[in-house]
């Protein structure tokens, strides 16, 4: 049985227990929230990985995107990115490959990754047949089947894009920025038919249920700039995704909802509240969101600002952005920067949400700083190697204090005062 079916039968699965061991919620609470659609566990029956819980009351999770492109088809480089992302704390990865032998790339990622792996099956359909006139409904569905049978743990499927919503895009600056979404719009306009991922949704549910693969219901009409945020097209798709999530639960299939995108700071709370209302409290997986369109080279920071706020208001899963967003394919260093930025955002939100134990790391860091315990500080940092390297670069890492304050270090002075006036 799937996780939902076990939940509704009152059974606590091994995966539920494994998730509960790492979270501030009991296995019974997690079981109940899987049954009502407020939590999902990312874990295919075919993939040997640690199950990851996403949803109500759980720690905010971070996803890292990797994958080849038509301009960069180096599988070993993508595996290096995979290793780096996991090492620095990514809770899941998505292989978004569109170049080279993408099935071989996907299988290699699944084989090596001990965290859940997600994919976007429509990319494979497009790569196999880039001529929109020749691609068929069955081509889309066969790609979904291939990814599920290869062992991915969650798949993005753009099932909420409806043909009738296309006119709502008029007036947008950026139109459709989702790769899968833009191709589906082009396909519908070329063939004069409804979205095959929408009409074939029952088939997708049957395929996902077979191996308990979670559906990540993609936001093909997500805003690609601040001016397009929270418009009629985005909301129409969001309402449709809510209905599809309900159908998934009824079919015993776990589902989460993908979200924007580019959103001004003052609209983030509204976006989260709309998603929770229209989608019945389903877990929300957001890309950023970026809070400005003017941060090329620093989009990981813009996304982390939006991600922290989104998680504080109720988002559950943050998809990282790297400094290369909008510029090109990231390298290993960019992947690390992206993971760390989103991990900081997720942790900040967990602290603000009052999750038990979340602030313990911060308090331990403060004690280490108070005692000028540099090794302790490095060990608690999100990127110990970077912290140690920056201090070593000053040429005075052998000193007790840093080169900012030197002997006027407040921590050193405070320690002297404590020792002098200790009762």
C-alpha positions in Angstrom: 0.0 0.0 0.0 1.0 3.6 -0.5 1.8 5.9 2.4 -1.7 7.5 2.1 -3.4 4.1 2.1 -1.5 3.0 5.1 -2.3 6.2 6.9 -6.0 5.9 6.2 -5.9 2.3 7.5 -4.4 3.6 10.7 -1.0 2.0 10.0 2.3 3.7 10.8 4.8 2.7 8.1 8.5 2.3 8.5 9.0 5.5 6.5 6.7 7.4 8.9 8.8 6.2 11.8 12.0 7.1 10.1 10.8 10.6 9.3 9.5 11.1 12.9 12.9 10.2 14.3 14.3 13.3 12.6 11.4 15.7 13.1 9.7 17.5 16.0 6.5 15.5 15.4 5.4 12.0 16.4 4.9 9.2 13.9 1.2 9.2 14.7 1.0 13.0 13.9 2.8 12.4 10.7 0.6 9.5 9.8 -2.5 11.6 10.3 -1.1 14.5 8.2 -0.2 12.2 5.3 -3.8 10.9 5.3 -5.3 14.4 5.1 -2.8 15.5 2.5 -0.9 18.0 4.7 2.4 16.0 4.6 4.1 13.8 2.0 7.0 11.4 2.3 9.4 11.5 -0.7 10.4 7.9 -1.3 9.7 5.7 -4.2 9.5 1.9 -3.6 12.2 1.5 -6.2 14.8 3.9 -4.8 17.2 3.0 -2.0 17.2 6.4 -0.2 16.3 7.9 3.2 12.7 9.0 3.2 12.2 12.7 3.6 9.0 14.3 5.1 7.7 17.5 3.7 4.8 19.3 5.2 2.9 20.4 8.3 5.0 21.1 11.4 8.2 19.5 9.9 11.5 21.2 9.3 11.7 23.2 6.1 13.4 21.2 3.4 15.7 22.3 0.6 16.0 21.0 -2.9 19.0 21.4 -5.3 18.6 21.3 -9.1 21.3 19.7 -11.2 21.3 18.3 -14.7 22.9 18.6 -18.1 21.9 21.0 -21.0 22.4 21.0 -24.7 25.4 23.2 -24.2 26.9 21.2 -21.3 26.6 17.4 -21.4 29.2 16.3 -18.8 27.6 13.6 -16.6 30.6 13.4 -14.2 30.2 17.2 -13.6 26.6 16.7 -12.6 27.5 13.9 -10.3 30.0 16.2 -8.6 27.2 18.7 -8.2 25.1 15.9 -6.7 27.7 15.0 -4.2 28.3 18.6 -3.2 24.6 19.4 -2.8 24.1 16.4 -0.5 27.3 17.1 1.5 26.2 20.7 2.2 22.7 19.6 3.3 20.3 19.4 0.4 17.3 17.3 1.5 16.5 16.3 -2.1 17.8 16.9 -5.6 16.1 17.2 -9.0 17.8 16.1 -12.2 16.6 18.5 -14.9 18.8 17.2 -17.6 18.0 18.1 -21.2 21.4 17.3 -22.9 23.2 14.1 -23.8 21.8 10.7 -22.8 19.4 12.1 -20.2 18.1 8.6 -19.2 21.6 7.4 -18.4 22.1 10.6 -16.4 18.9 10.1 -14.5 19.8 6.5 -13.7 23.3 7.5 -12.5 21.8 10.1 -10.2 19.3 7.7 -8.7 21.9 5.0 -8.3 24.2 7.3 -6.3 21.8 9.6 -4.4 20.8 8.6 -0.9 18.4 11.5 -0.8 15.1 11.6 -2.8 15.4 12.4 -6.5 12.9 14.4 -8.5 12.6 14.9 -12.3 10.4 16.7 -14.9 9.3 14.0 -17.3 8.1 16.4 -20.0 11.7 17.4 -20.7 12.4 13.9 -22.0 9.4 14.1 -24.3 10.7 17.4 -25.7 14.3 16.2 -26.1 13.2 13.1 -27.9 10.9 15.0 -30.3 11.4 18.8 -30.3 9.1 19.3 -33.2 5.8 20.2 -31.5 3.8 19.2 -34.6 5.0 15.6 -34.2 4.8 15.0 -30.5 1.7 13.1 -29.3 -0.3 12.8 -26.1 1.2 9.3 -25.7 4.7 10.7 -25.9 4.1 12.8 -22.8 2.6 9.9 -20.8 5.3 7.5 -21.8 7.9 9.9 -20.5 6.1 10.0 -17.2 6.1 6.2 -17.1 9.8 5.9 -17.9 10.8 8.2 -15.1 8.6 6.4 -12.5 9.9 3.0 -13.6 13.5 4.3 -13.3 12.9 4.9 -9.6 12.5 8.7 -9.1 10.8 9.7 -5.9 8.8 12.7 -7.1 7.9 14.1 -10.5 6.9 17.6 -11.6 3.9 17.3 -13.8 2.3 20.5 -15.3 -1.3 19.1 -15.1 -2.9 22.4 -14.1 -2.3 24.3 -17.3 -5.6 24.4 -19.1 -6.2 25.5 -22.7 -8.8 28.0 -21.6 -6.3 29.8 -19.4 -4.0 30.7 -22.2 -5.7 34.1 -23.0 -5.1 35.0 -19.3 -1.4 35.4 -20.2 -2.2 38.5 -22.3 -0.6 41.5 -20.6 2.2 39.6 -18.9 5.8 40.9 -19.4 7.5 37.5 -19.2 4.7 35.2 -20.4 5.4 31.6 -19.5 8.9 31.1 -17.9 8.5 27.4 -17.1 10.2 25.3 -19.7 7.6 22.6 -19.5 4.8 25.0 -19.3 5.9 27.0 -22.3 6.1 23.8 -24.4 2.7 22.7 -23.4 1.2 26.0 -24.3 2.9 25.8 -27.7 1.6 22.2 -28.1 -2.0 23.1 -27.2 -2.0 26.1 -29.6 -0.5 24.0 -32.4 -2.8 21.0 -32.0 -5.9 22.8 -30.7 -6.3 20.3 -27.9 -6.4 20.3 -24.1 -3.2 19.7 -22.1 -2.5 15.9 -22.3 -1.2 15.9 -18.7 -4.6 17.2 -17.6 -6.7 14.8 -19.8 -4.3 11.9 -18.9 -4.2 12.7 -15.2 -5.9 9.4 -14.1 -3.3 7.5 -16.0 -0.6 9.5 -14.3 -2.1 8.7 -10.9 -2.2 5.0 -11.6 1.5 5.1 -12.6 2.5 7.1 -9.5 0.5 4.9 -7.2 2.3 1.7 -8.4 5.6 2.8 -6.8 4.3 5.4 -4.3 5.8 8.3 -6.3 4.8 11.8 -5.1 3.4 14.2 -7.6 4.8 17.7 -7.5 2.0 19.5 -9.3 3.9 22.1 -11.3 3.1 25.7 -11.7 3.6 26.2 -15.4 2.1 29.7 -15.1 4.3 30.8 -12.2 5.3 34.5 -12.5 8.7 35.1 -14.0 8.9 38.7 -12.9 7.5 40.9 -10.1 5.0 42.5 -12.5 3.4 39.1 -13.3 3.0 37.9 -9.7 -0.4 36.8 -8.4 -2.2 37.5 -11.7 -5.2 35.8 -13.1 -3.3 33.1 -14.9 -1.3 32.1 -11.8 -4.4 31.9 -9.7 -6.5 30.0 -12.2 -3.8 27.3 -12.4 -3.4 27.2 -8.6 -7.1 26.5 -8.1 -6.9 23.7 -10.7 -3.9 22.2 -8.8 -5.9 22.2 -5.6 -8.6 20.1 -7.3 -5.9 17.8 -8.8 -4.3 17.3 -5.3 -7.6 16.3 -3.9 -8.1 13.7 -6.7 -4.6 12.4 -6.0 -5.3 11.8 -2.3 -8.5 10.0 -3.3 -6.4 7.8 -5.5 -3.9 7.0 -2.8 -1.2 9.2 -4.3 0.7 11.8 -2.4 0.9 15.3 -3.9 2.5 18.7 -3.2 2.0 22.0 -5.0 4.7 24.0 -6.7 4.7 27.8 -6.4 6.3 31.0 -7.6 8.7 32.3 -8.9 9.2 36.0 -8.6 7.1 37.7 -5.9 7.4 41.1 -4.3 8.0 40.9 -0.5 4.5 42.4 0.2 2.8 39.6 -1.8 4.5 36.6 -0.3 2.1 36.1 2.6 -0.9 36.4 0.2 0.6 33.8 -2.1 1.1 31.3 0.7 -2.4 31.9 2.1 -4.0 31.4 -1.3 -2.1 28.2 -1.9 -3.1 26.7 1.5 -6.7 27.8 1.0 -7.2 26.5 -2.6 -5.1 23.4 -2.1 -6.4 22.1 1.2 -3.2 22.6 3.1 -1.1 20.5 0.7 2.7 21.0 1.1 4.0 24.0 -0.8 7.2 23.8 -2.8 8.5 27.2 -3.9 11.2 28.3 -6.2 12.7 31.1 -4.2 10.7 33.2 -4.5 12.9 35.9 -5.8 12.0 39.3 -4.4 13.6 41.4 -7.0 14.3 41.0 -10.7 17.6 42.9 -10.6 19.9 40.4 -8.9 21.7 38.4 -11.7 24.8 36.8 -10.1 23.1 37.1 -6.7 19.8 35.4 -7.3 20.6 32.9 -4.6 20.4 35.8 -2.1 17.2 37.2 -3.5 15.7 33.7 -3.5 16.9 33.1 0.1 15.2 36.3 1.3 11.9 35.3 -0.4 12.3 31.7 0.8 12.8 32.7 4.4 9.6 34.7 4.3 7.7 32.1 2.4 8.7 29.4 4.9 7.7 31.7 7.8 4.3 32.2 6.3 3.7 28.5 5.6 5.7 27.1 2.7 7.3 23.7 3.3 9.9 23.1 0.7 12.4 25.5 -0.8 14.0 25.0 -4.2 17.3 26.7 -4.2 18.6 29.2 -6.8 22.2 29.6 -7.6 24.2 32.7 -8.6 23.9 31.4 -12.2 20.1 31.7 -12.3 19.1 33.5 -15.5 22.7 33.4 -16.6 23.8 29.8 -17.4 24.4 26.3 -16.0 25.9 26.4 -12.5 29.1 24.8 -11.6 29.9 23.0 -8.3 30.7 26.2 -6.4 27.5 27.8 -7.5 25.6 24.7 -6.4 27.2 25.0 -2.9 26.4 28.7 -2.7 22.8 27.9 -3.7 22.3 25.1 -1.1 23.9 27.2 1.7 21.7 30.2 1.0 18.5 28.2 1.0 19.6 26.2 4.1 20.1 29.5 5.9 16.6 30.6 4.8 15.1 27.3 5.9 16.9 27.4 9.3 15.9 31.0 9.9 12.3 30.1 9.3 12.4 27.1 11.6 13.8 29.3 14.4 11.1 31.9 13.9 8.4 29.1 13.8 9.7 27.9 17.2 10.4 24.4 16.1 11.8 22.4 19.0 15.5 22.3 18.9 15.8 24.6 15.9 17.6 27.4 17.9 19.9 25.0 19.7 22.5 25.4 16.9 22.4 29.1 17.2 22.9 29.1 20.9 25.8 26.7 20.6 27.4 29.0 18.1 26.9 31.9 20.5 28.6 30.0 23.3 31.5 29.1 21.0 31.9 32.8 19.9 31.7 33.9 23.5 34.6 31.6 24.3 36.6 32.4 21.1 36.3 28.7 20.3 37.2 28.8 16.6 37.0 25.1 15.9 33.6 25.0 17.6 32.4 27.9 15.4 33.6 26.2 12.3 31.8 23.0 13.2 28.5 24.8 13.7 28.8 26.8 10.5 26.7 25.9 7.5 29.9 25.9 5.4 32.8 25.0 7.8 35.3 25.0 5.0 34.5 28.5 3.8 34.5 29.9 7.4 37.9 28.3 8.1 39.3 29.4 4.7 38.2 33.0 5.1 39.9 33.3 8.5 43.0 31.5 7.3 43.2 34.0 4.5 43.8 36.8 6.9 47.1 35.4 7.7 46.4 35.6 11.5 44.3 32.5 12.1 46.8 31.5 14.7 45.7 34.4 16.9 43.0 34.0 19.5 41.1 37.0 18.1 40.2 38.0 14.6 41.7 40.8 12.5 38.6 42.9 12.7 38.9 44.0 16.4 42.2 42.5 17.4 42.9 43.0 21.1 39.7 45.2 21.3 37.6 42.1 20.7 34.4 42.3 22.8 34.3 38.6 23.3 37.8 38.6 24.8 36.9 41.6 27.0 33.7 39.9 28.1 35.5 36.7 29.0 38.1 38.6 31.0 35.2 40.3 32.9 33.5 37.0 33.6 36.7 35.5 34.9 37.5 38.5 37.1 34.1 38.9 38.6 33.1 35.2 38.7 31.3 34.5 42.0 
